[in-house]
Amino acid sequence: MNKRVWAIAKLNLKNIKTAYFVTGLLLVTMIVQIVIDVVLAMKGHYLGDNSGISIGWFFWVAVALAAVLIPARNFKRVANLGGKRDGFRRGGFTVYAVLSGATALASTVVYYALDRTMFQSGKYGYMLSAPDVFGWASYGAIAVFFQQFAFLLLFAMFVHTLTSIQDKWYGWAADIAIVAIISVFTPIAPLRAVLAAFFRTILFSSPPLQIGVCLILTAALYALNKLIYARKAI
């Protein structure tokens, strides 16, 4: 990676404080709730029927918000500082790779250190976590990390691409198309099966297939962004 791309990546990382703040606020809220549950359990209260959402999910918020803030706010900043369009594209992708990796690692640690040891014992109730919901945990900790990383990277590139075209007519067309696909495919059984197969592949399938498909789709969106930013006004 050349120095200019890394400089743009660092600029992007510095200018998404909102993503850090919102994610931090959600994490603090959940940690407070967990501490309260522990105190109640220590005092003899039965919490076995409780259910909640794992802290690991909230790390995903930083990735999602970054993918909105970077194209919406930082493109003009980078361009006004002399950055090239392709440098912005590569710098943004670098940020998503870093955030997706950090999020996947943090979520994996939370799952094995907290969700599986503390909550699956039944004493504090049940904690709904991504590795259990999507079946990644059945393949082991390494799969949990890499499958989560691949999906988050794809998700970030999708949100980034969709945000990048909102100032154009085809951005609104894409929004309408997404709503139409969900609305039309869901009620019709054969089309619903196609839609379900897609989400099953990028979320629930075996590690080689799921990771491979997510990375291929990510690469396609990354290439599409070259065309988008070649025509994007500053």
Phi, psi and omega in degrees: 000128181284165186296326182293318179296316180295325177296319177294320178299316179294323177296318177298317181297326180284334187257024174236043182299329178300319179298317179295318183295311181298315179298316179298320179296317179295319180296317179298318179300316180291322179296319177300318179297319179295317178299318178298317179298318180297316179298316179297319179295321179294334179270004174100003179284140180273122182241013185297336180270357181286154173219150182206182180256134181297147175302329183305326179299324188287339173295333180296335183299322180299319179295313182297314181292322178299321181291342175269315186290321184297308178287330184284325186246324193270343182298312180295324179298314180296317180296319180291338177270005177096007180286146180274158181299315181292327176296321177296317180299314181290323178294321177296316179299322178299317179298316181295323178295317180294312181295320179295319179294315180295319179294315179299320180293313181298317180294322178294318178297316179299319182297313184278330182273333185240302186298314185281331183269321187266313189268331180283355174288339180093346183291325183251012183093196183246138179248121181281117184235153182300315181301328177281317182299316185265358176079011181294328185296335182291347180257358178105171186296321181296318178295321178303316180293307187288325177292321177293317179300313182297317180293316181296322178295317176297315180299316180298316180293325178295311180296317178302313181296316181295320179294324184295337184253011183289345178269007180239161180296326181286345172291314177294324178297321178295319177300313180296320180297319180297314179297319181294318180299314180295318183291321183277318185289326186296314183284338185263118189306309181298320179288324177298323178295322178295314179297317179295322179297322179297309181292328177296323181291316185275354182234317192250352187282176181297154185309311181301317181289311183297313180295317181298313181295316179299317181290323178295315179294323176298316179298322179295316178294322178298318178292321179299326180295335176297319178290321182297313185279344174294332182252000186282131179284147178268000000 
